[in-house]
Amino acid sequence: MYLIGYDIGSSSVKACVVDAQTGKTLSTAFYPKQEAPILSLKAGWAEQEPESWWNYLKSATAEAMAAAAEKAGRPVSALKEGLAAIGISYQMHGLVCVDRTQKALRPAIIWCDSRAVPYGQKAMETLGADFCLSHLLNSPGNFTASKLAWVKEHEPEVYEKIDKVMLPGDYIAMRLTGTACTTVSGLSEGMFWDFKHNCVCKELMEYYGFSMDLIPEIRPTFSEQGRVTETVAEELGIKAGIPVTYRAGDQPNNALSLNVFNPGEIASTAGTSGVVYGVNGTVNYDPLSRVNTFAHVNHSAGTYNRAAFPATEQTRLGVLLCINGTGILNSWVRRNVVPEGCSYEEMNRMAENVPVGSEGLSIIPFGNGAERVMQNKETGCAVHGINFNIHGRNHIVRAAQEGIVFSFRYGIDVMKGMGMDVNKIHAGQANMFLSPLFRDTLAGVTGAVIELYETDGSVGAAKGAGIGAGIYKDNREAFSSLERLKVIEPDTALQPAYEEAYQRWLNVLRSIEQIH
């Protein structure tokens, strides 16, 4: 048996084929080969055509199927017959509006579009912070519901034609199967879900003037969510009738990919922006909304996900910390500070010549727009403590990486304030986690053990499909083949130096907060 996983990103669509028996990945492919375009008709806008996602998916599927057949030593036709289930990961917080014929009425308003911020702020003020935080676990913010409010006001002719509102993953599942449905996890990331009453939030829908009919049928995250139609099977070169049995947003899915399911477990990524995603076992929220809380993939409060997790009704909430200024700071340093042509590996060696704390130099990495963890303030990047007689390029390189890690620690402390334990961090061996300095500093300043794995979102989606289809009895069986590449233990001897450097960095941050 074989599983297909899709990861619908804003840069590309990735497809993979996994051998269900061995758990090994046979092939992966992505399309387009260069970064997918984002439409920005006005400052702060970001849109993509849903039809483009579908075309990218077709190209990635064809490439992945051909490569998998070659690796398996079987013809593509034989591989097709063995396909057992499909899973979908997708860019979170987007809005797709479809009519009764399931056609998209306008380009999707994607995650990084900021036009809906005033709508979310007004909803927070009108409904009240106590209500929003206790029911939605977040401010309505710039999430899907607020984006729909923008469409309602500015494009009434489009709004009147909407049959269903969808997240990007819901749209792709509908294209595959013809079935319009969504999940509790998806509704929670769009700010439609009421955690207190375990249903679509009536008060928010009434406030915005939305009909409940706009919400598709709700299916468990791990369940049959439709089957591939004959037309689509011919279009994609796969067989008809394959069930879609899993879908989740990219960050919950990244956690699943790293086998992060239970309280105290943490998943992290550190690309252009950085994410720390932890699982909480109780319904809680940050009163300042500096981190976001959504239903994790195995949240089963109410009547959802019982098929995959039948033992108990369990609360599993994903708490999401996002730092915009992560790898983008490191790349800025590479372009503007170190000698031209210097590689990231060479930068790491430069930084290793400097002691922990960069001899008093601190860098605040918030130069990539407003930071949620800073209550949406746009403080900009700051460099503090330069001594012309001591500091050089090497210090700046190290201070930049330390500053990124310290911003992670700042957010992790917010998560700890919500009652979460952060003892172990799971991450893919990619991007900034390739840097020994970054890894050692993160372990040292948080006291957490870091485990690095070889995986990605599309592989996680395929494994999720295996759980949803009942091929795997649970996540432990699904991820038994997950390969742990490295374990980084905190260096206890250096922890006082890390803590001193962090406290100095924190004092700089607090002084900047007072200015803003």
C-alpha positions as CSV (number, residue, x, y, z in Angstrom):
1,M,0.0,0.0,0.0
2,Y,1.1,3.6,-0.7
3,L,0.1,6.9,0.8
4,I,0.1,10.3,-0.9
5,G,0.8,13.5,1.1
6,Y,0.3,17.0,-0.2
7,D,1.7,20.2,1.4
8,I,0.0,23.3,-0.1
9,G,2.4,26.1,0.7
10,S,2.5,29.7,-0.5
11,S,5.9,29.1,-2.2
12,S,5.0,25.8,-3.8
13,V,2.9,22.6,-3.6
14,K,4.8,19.5,-2.6
15,A,3.7,15.9,-3.1
16,C,5.2,12.7,-1.7
17,V,4.6,9.0,-2.0
18,V,5.2,6.9,1.1
19,D,5.3,3.1,1.3
20,A,2.8,2.4,4.1
21,Q,4.3,-0.9,5.1
22,T,7.9,0.4,5.6
23,G,7.1,4.0,6.4
24,K,9.8,5.0,4.0
25,T,9.4,7.9,1.5
26,L,9.6,6.7,-2.1
27,S,9.6,10.2,-3.7
28,T,8.9,13.9,-3.2
29,A,8.3,16.5,-5.8
30,F,7.3,20.2,-5.7
31,Y,6.0,22.7,-8.2
32,P,6.6,25.4,-9.3
33,K,10.4,25.1,-9.3
34,Q,10.7,28.8,-8.6
35,E,8.7,30.5,-5.8
36,A,5.0,30.8,-6.6
37,P,3.8,34.4,-7.2
38,I,1.8,36.3,-4.6
39,L,-0.5,38.9,-5.9
40,S,-0.2,42.2,-4.0
41,L,-2.5,44.8,-5.6
42,K,-2.2,47.1,-2.5
43,A,0.3,47.5,0.3
44,G,-0.4,44.7,2.9
45,W,-2.4,42.6,0.5
46,A,-1.4,39.0,-0.4
47,E,-3.5,36.8,-2.7
48,Q,-3.1,33.6,-4.7
49,E,-5.3,31.9,-7.3
50,P,-6.7,28.6,-5.9
51,E,-6.6,27.3,-9.5
52,S,-2.8,27.8,-9.5
53,W,-2.6,25.5,-6.4
54,W,-4.5,22.9,-8.3
55,N,-2.2,23.1,-11.3
56,Y,0.9,22.9,-9.2
57,L,-0.6,19.9,-7.4
58,K,-1.1,18.1,-10.8
59,S,2.5,18.7,-11.9
60,A,3.9,17.7,-8.5
61,T,1.7,14.5,-8.4
62,A,2.9,13.4,-11.9
63,E,6.5,13.9,-11.0
64,A,6.2,12.2,-7.6
65,M,4.3,9.2,-9.0
66,A,6.9,8.6,-11.8
67,A,9.8,8.9,-9.3
68,A,8.1,6.5,-6.8
69,A,7.4,3.9,-9.5
70,E,11.0,4.0,-10.6
71,K,12.3,3.6,-7.0
72,A,9.8,0.8,-6.3
73,G,10.8,-0.9,-9.5
74,R,7.1,-1.1,-10.6
75,P,5.2,0.5,-13.4
76,V,3.2,3.6,-12.6
77,S,0.0,1.6,-13.3
78,A,0.8,-0.9,-10.6
79,L,1.7,1.9,-8.1
80,K,-1.6,3.6,-8.8
81,E,-3.5,0.4,-7.8
82,G,-1.7,0.4,-4.5
83,L,-2.7,3.9,-3.5
84,A,-4.6,3.7,-0.2
85,A,-5.2,7.2,1.2
86,I,-4.4,10.9,0.7
87,G,-3.4,13.5,3.4
88,I,-3.3,17.3,3.0
89,S,-1.2,19.9,4.8
90,Y,-1.8,23.5,3.9
91,Q,-0.9,27.2,4.5
92,M,-3.0,28.3,7.5
93,H,-5.5,31.2,7.9
94,G,-6.3,31.7,4.2
95,L,-9.8,32.4,2.9
96,V,-11.2,30.7,-0.2
97,C,-14.8,31.6,-1.2
98,V,-16.7,29.2,-3.5
99,D,-20.1,29.3,-5.1
100,R,-22.7,26.5,-5.5
101,T,-20.7,25.0,-8.4
102,Q,-17.6,24.9,-6.2
103,K,-15.8,27.5,-8.2
104,A,-13.6,30.0,-6.5
105,L,-15.2,33.5,-6.6
106,R,-12.1,35.5,-6.1
107,P,-8.4,34.9,-5.4
108,A,-7.6,33.4,-2.0
109,I,-6.7,35.9,0.7
110,I,-3.7,34.2,2.2
111,W,-2.1,34.1,5.6
112,C,0.3,37.1,5.3
113,D,-2.4,39.5,4.0
114,S,-3.0,42.2,6.7
115,R,-6.1,44.0,5.4
116,A,-8.4,42.4,7.9
117,V,-6.5,43.7,11.0
118,P,-9.0,46.5,11.8
119,Y,-11.9,44.1,11.6
120,G,-10.4,41.7,14.1
121,Q,-9.5,44.6,16.4
122,K,-13.0,46.0,16.3
123,A,-14.5,42.5,17.0
124,M,-12.2,42.2,20.0
125,E,-13.4,45.5,21.3
126,T,-17.1,44.9,20.7
127,L,-17.3,41.3,21.8
128,G,-14.9,41.9,24.6
129,A,-11.4,40.5,25.4
130,D,-12.8,38.2,28.0
131,F,-15.3,36.6,25.6
132,C,-12.8,36.3,22.7
133,L,-10.0,34.8,24.8
134,S,-12.2,32.4,26.8
135,H,-14.2,31.2,23.8
136,L,-11.9,31.6,20.8
137,L,-8.6,31.5,22.8
138,N,-7.3,34.3,20.7
139,S,-8.1,37.8,19.4
140,P,-10.1,37.5,16.1
141,G,-7.0,39.3,14.7
142,N,-6.1,39.0,11.1
143,F,-7.5,35.5,10.8
144,T,-10.0,33.9,8.3
145,A,-13.2,35.2,9.8
146,S,-11.9,38.8,9.8
147,K,-10.8,38.4,6.1
148,L,-14.4,37.3,5.3
149,A,-15.7,40.4,7.0
150,W,-13.5,42.5,4.7
151,V,-15.0,40.7,1.7
152,K,-18.5,41.2,3.0
153,E,-18.0,45.0,3.3
154,H,-15.8,45.7,0.2
155,E,-17.0,43.1,-2.3
156,P,-20.8,42.6,-1.5
157,E,-21.4,41.2,-5.0
158,V,-18.9,38.4,-4.3
159,Y,-20.1,37.8,-0.8
160,E,-23.7,37.3,-2.0
161,K,-22.6,34.5,-4.3
162,I,-20.6,32.6,-1.6
163,D,-21.9,29.1,-0.9
164,K,-19.1,28.0,1.4
165,V,-16.0,29.6,2.9
166,M,-12.9,27.4,3.1
167,L,-9.3,27.2,4.2
168,P,-6.8,26.3,1.5
169,G,-6.7,22.6,2.5
170,D,-10.5,22.4,2.5
171,Y,-10.5,23.7,-1.1
172,I,-7.9,21.2,-2.3
173,A,-9.8,18.3,-0.6
174,M,-13.0,19.5,-2.3
175,R,-11.3,19.6,-5.7
176,L,-10.1,16.0,-5.1
177,T,-13.4,14.6,-3.9
178,G,-16.2,17.0,-4.8
179,T,-17.1,17.0,-1.1
180,A,-17.1,20.4,0.8
181,C,-16.1,19.8,4.4
182,T,-13.8,21.2,7.1
183,T,-12.4,20.3,10.5
184,V,-12.4,21.6,14.1
185,S,-8.7,22.3,13.8
186,G,-9.3,24.3,10.7
187,L,-12.2,26.2,12.1
188,S,-10.2,27.1,15.2
189,E,-7.4,28.6,13.1
190,G,-9.9,30.7,11.2
191,M,-11.4,32.0,14.6
192,F,-14.8,30.3,13.9
193,W,-14.6,27.7,16.7
194,D,-16.0,28.2,20.3
195,F,-13.9,26.1,22.6
196,K,-16.2,26.7,25.6
197,H,-19.3,25.3,23.8
198,N,-17.5,22.9,21.3
199,C,-19.3,24.4,18.3
200,V,-19.1,27.1,15.6
201,C,-19.0,30.4,17.6
202,K,-22.6,31.8,17.3
203,E,-21.7,35.2,18.8
204,L,-18.8,35.8,16.3
205,M,-21.0,34.7,13.4
206,E,-23.8,37.0,14.5
207,Y,-21.4,39.9,15.1
208,Y,-20.0,39.7,11.6
209,G,-23.5,39.0,10.1
210,F,-22.4,35.6,8.7
211,S,-24.9,32.8,8.0
212,M,-24.1,29.4,9.6
213,D,-24.7,28.0,6.1
214,L,-21.4,29.3,5.0
215,I,-19.5,26.8,7.2
216,P,-19.0,23.4,5.4
217,E,-19.9,20.1,7.1
218,I,-17.4,19.3,9.9
219,R,-15.5,16.0,9.7
220,P,-12.8,14.6,12.1
221,T,-9.2,15.5,11.2
222,F,-8.5,11.7,10.9
223,S,-11.4,10.3,9.0
224,E,-12.8,9.8,5.5
225,Q,-13.4,13.2,4.1
226,G,-14.4,12.2,0.6
227,R,-13.1,10.0,-2.3
228,V,-11.2,11.0,-5.4
229,T,-13.7,11.4,-8.3
230,E,-13.4,9.7,-11.7
231,T,-12.7,13.0,-13.4
232,V,-10.0,14.0,-11.0
233,A,-8.4,10.5,-11.1
234,E,-8.0,10.9,-14.9
235,E,-6.7,14.4,-14.5
236,L,-4.1,13.4,-11.9
237,G,-3.1,10.0,-13.2
238,I,-4.2,8.2,-10.1
239,K,-7.1,5.8,-9.4
240,A,-10.6,6.9,-8.5
241,G,-12.0,6.2,-5.1
242,I,-8.9,6.9,-3.0
243,P,-10.1,8.4,0.3
244,V,-8.9,11.7,1.7
245,T,-8.4,10.8,5.3
246,Y,-6.5,13.6,6.9
247,R,-6.0,17.4,6.6
248,A,-4.3,20.0,8.9
249,G,-2.7,23.4,8.8
250,D,1.0,23.5,8.1
251,Q,2.1,24.1,11.7
252,P,-0.1,21.4,13.4
253,N,1.0,19.1,10.6
254,N,4.7,20.0,11.1
255,A,4.2,18.9,14.7
256,L,2.5,15.7,13.6
257,S,5.4,15.1,11.2
258,L,7.7,15.2,14.2
259,N,5.5,12.9,16.2
260,V,4.4,15.8,18.6
261,F,1.0,14.9,20.0
262,N,1.0,15.3,23.8
263,P,1.5,17.9,26.5
264,G,5.1,19.0,27.0
265,E,6.1,18.1,23.4
266,I,7.3,20.9,21.2
267,A,7.9,21.2,17.5
268,S,10.0,24.0,16.0
269,T,11.0,25.4,12.6
270,A,13.5,28.2,11.9
271,G,13.4,29.4,8.3
272,T,12.8,33.0,7.2
273,S,10.5,33.2,10.2
274,G,10.6,30.9,13.2
275,V,7.9,28.8,14.9
276,V,7.6,27.1,18.2
277,Y,4.5,25.0,18.4
278,G,3.7,23.3,21.7
279,V,0.9,21.0,22.8
280,N,-1.2,22.0,25.8
281,G,-3.5,19.5,27.6
282,T,-5.7,22.2,29.2
283,V,-7.8,24.9,27.7
284,N,-5.8,28.1,28.3
285,Y,-4.7,31.3,26.6
286,D,-2.2,34.1,26.9
287,P,-4.2,37.1,28.2
288,L,-2.1,39.4,25.9
289,S,-2.6,37.2,22.9
290,R,1.1,37.1,22.2
291,V,0.8,33.4,21.1
292,N,-2.1,31.7,19.4
293,T,-4.0,28.7,20.4
294,F,-5.7,26.3,18.0
295,A,-7.1,22.7,18.2
296,H,-4.3,20.3,17.6
297,V,-4.7,17.4,15.2
298,N,-5.6,15.0,18.0
299,H,-7.9,17.3,19.9
300,S,-11.0,15.2,20.5
301,A,-13.2,17.3,22.9
302,G,-16.8,17.1,21.8
303,T,-17.7,14.5,19.1
304,Y,-14.7,14.9,16.9
305,N,-11.7,12.6,16.2
306,R,-13.1,9.8,18.3
307,A,-12.5,7.3,15.5
308,A,-8.8,7.9,15.5
309,F,-8.5,8.6,19.3
310,P,-11.3,6.6,20.9
311,A,-9.9,6.0,24.3
312,T,-10.7,9.3,25.9
313,E,-12.1,12.7,25.2
314,Q,-8.8,14.6,25.3
315,T,-7.9,18.2,25.1
316,R,-5.0,18.8,22.9
317,L,-4.4,22.4,21.9
318,G,-1.5,23.6,19.8
319,V,0.0,26.9,21.1
320,L,1.8,28.7,18.3
321,L,4.6,31.2,18.8
322,C,5.7,32.9,15.5
323,I,8.8,35.0,15.3
324,N,9.0,36.9,11.9
325,G,12.6,37.9,12.3
326,T,14.5,34.6,12.3
327,G,16.5,33.3,9.3
328,I,15.8,36.6,7.5
329,L,18.2,38.3,10.0
330,N,20.9,35.7,9.5
331,S,20.6,36.1,5.7
332,W,20.7,39.9,6.1
333,V,24.0,39.6,8.0
334,R,25.3,37.3,5.3
335,R,24.4,39.9,2.6
336,N,25.5,43.0,4.4
337,V,28.1,42.3,7.1
338,V,30.3,39.3,6.3
339,P,32.6,39.2,3.2
340,E,30.9,38.6,-0.1
341,G,30.6,34.9,-0.9
342,C,30.8,33.8,2.8
343,S,28.7,30.7,3.4
344,Y,26.5,30.0,6.4
345,E,29.0,27.3,7.5
346,E,31.8,29.9,7.4
347,M,29.6,32.3,9.3
348,N,29.1,29.7,12.0
349,R,32.9,29.2,12.3
350,M,33.3,33.0,12.6
351,A,30.7,33.1,15.5
352,E,32.4,30.2,17.3
353,N,35.5,32.4,17.8
354,V,33.3,34.7,20.1
355,P,32.2,33.7,23.6
356,V,28.6,33.2,24.7
357,G,27.0,36.6,25.1
358,S,29.0,38.1,22.3
359,E,31.0,40.2,24.8
360,G,28.1,42.4,25.6
361,L,26.6,42.9,22.1
362,S,22.8,42.3,21.9
363,I,20.7,42.2,18.7
364,I,16.9,42.4,18.8
365,P,15.8,40.5,15.6
366,F,12.4,42.1,15.1
367,G,13.1,43.7,11.7
368,N,10.6,41.8,9.6
369,G,7.3,43.6,10.3
370,A,5.0,43.6,13.4
371,E,5.7,40.8,15.8
372,R,2.7,39.0,17.4
373,V,4.7,38.1,20.5
374,M,5.3,41.9,20.9
375,Q,1.5,42.5,20.8
376,N,1.8,43.4,17.1
377,K,4.3,46.2,17.6
378,E,6.7,47.0,14.8
379,T,9.9,47.8,16.8
380,G,12.4,47.2,14.1
381,C,15.8,45.4,14.6
382,A,18.1,46.9,17.2
383,V,21.8,46.5,17.8
384,H,22.9,47.5,21.3
385,G,26.2,47.6,23.1
386,I,28.7,48.0,20.3
387,N,32.2,48.8,21.6
388,F,34.4,50.0,18.8
389,N,37.5,48.6,20.5
390,I,36.1,45.1,21.0
391,H,33.4,44.1,18.5
392,G,33.8,43.1,14.9
393,R,32.0,41.0,12.3
394,N,32.4,37.8,14.3
395,H,30.5,39.4,17.2
396,I,27.7,40.6,15.0
397,V,27.3,37.1,13.4
398,R,27.1,35.5,16.9
399,A,24.9,38.2,18.4
400,A,22.4,37.8,15.5
401,Q,22.0,34.1,16.1
402,E,21.8,34.6,19.8
403,G,19.2,37.3,19.4
404,I,17.0,34.9,17.3
405,V,17.3,32.2,20.0
406,F,16.6,34.7,22.8
407,S,13.4,35.7,21.0
408,F,12.4,32.0,21.0
409,R,13.1,31.9,24.7
410,Y,11.0,35.0,25.3
411,G,8.0,33.3,23.6
412,I,8.6,30.0,25.3
413,D,8.4,31.8,28.6
414,V,5.0,33.1,27.6
415,M,4.0,29.5,26.8
416,K,5.3,28.4,30.2
417,G,3.2,31.1,31.8
418,M,0.2,29.2,30.3
419,G,1.1,26.1,32.2
420,M,3.1,24.4,29.5
421,D,6.2,22.3,30.1
422,V,9.0,22.7,27.5
423,N,11.4,19.9,28.1
424,K,12.1,18.6,24.6
425,I,12.1,20.3,21.2
426,H,11.6,18.3,18.0
427,A,12.8,19.9,14.8
428,G,13.6,19.0,11.3
429,Q,17.3,19.2,10.4
430,A,16.9,22.2,8.1
431,N,17.4,25.9,7.9
432,M,18.8,27.4,11.1
433,F,18.7,24.0,12.8
434,L,21.7,23.2,10.6
435,S,23.7,25.6,12.7
436,P,25.4,24.0,15.7
437,L,25.7,27.4,17.3
438,F,21.9,28.0,17.0
439,R,21.1,24.5,18.3
440,D,23.5,24.7,21.2
441,T,22.3,28.2,22.2
442,L,18.7,27.2,22.1
443,A,19.3,24.1,24.3
444,G,21.5,26.2,26.6
445,V,19.1,29.1,27.2
446,T,15.9,27.0,27.4
447,G,17.3,23.9,29.2
448,A,15.4,21.8,26.7
449,V,16.8,18.7,24.9
450,I,16.7,19.2,21.1
451,E,16.0,16.2,18.8
452,L,16.6,16.6,15.0
453,Y,14.7,14.4,12.5
454,E,14.5,13.8,8.8
455,T,11.0,14.7,7.7
456,D,8.8,17.3,6.0
457,G,5.2,18.4,5.8
458,S,4.2,16.3,2.8
459,V,5.6,13.2,4.5
460,G,3.7,14.0,7.7
461,A,0.5,14.5,5.6
462,A,0.9,11.0,4.1
463,K,1.5,9.5,7.6
464,G,-1.6,11.4,8.8
465,A,-3.6,9.8,6.0
466,G,-2.4,6.4,7.1
467,I,-3.7,7.1,10.6
468,G,-7.0,8.4,9.3
469,A,-7.5,5.4,7.0
470,G,-6.8,2.9,9.9
471,I,-3.7,1.6,8.2
472,Y,-1.7,2.6,11.3
473,K,-3.4,2.0,14.7
474,D,-1.9,5.1,16.2
475,N,0.8,7.8,15.9
476,R,3.4,5.6,17.5
477,E,3.0,3.0,14.7
478,A,2.8,5.6,12.0
479,F,6.1,7.2,13.1
480,S,8.0,4.2,14.2
481,S,10.3,4.7,11.2
482,L,10.9,8.4,11.9
483,E,14.7,8.7,12.0
484,R,16.2,10.7,14.8
485,L,19.4,12.2,13.4
486,K,20.9,14.1,16.4
487,V,20.3,14.9,20.1
488,I,21.5,18.1,21.5
489,E,21.7,18.2,25.3
490,P,22.0,21.5,27.2
491,D,25.6,22.3,28.3
492,T,25.1,22.9,32.0
493,A,28.5,24.5,32.4
494,L,27.5,27.3,30.0
495,Q,24.0,27.8,31.3
496,P,24.9,30.7,33.6
497,A,26.6,32.5,30.7
498,Y,23.5,31.9,28.5
499,E,21.2,33.2,31.2
500,E,23.3,36.3,31.8
501,A,23.3,37.1,28.0
502,Y,19.6,36.5,27.8
503,Q,18.8,38.8,30.7
504,R,20.9,41.5,29.2
505,W,19.1,41.0,25.9
506,L,15.7,41.1,27.7
507,N,16.6,44.4,29.4
508,V,17.3,45.9,25.9
509,L,14.0,44.6,24.6
510,R,12.1,46.1,27.6
511,S,13.7,49.5,27.0
512,I,12.6,49.4,23.4
513,E,9.1,48.4,24.4
514,Q,8.9,51.6,26.5
515,I,9.8,53.7,23.5
516,H,7.0,52.0,21.4
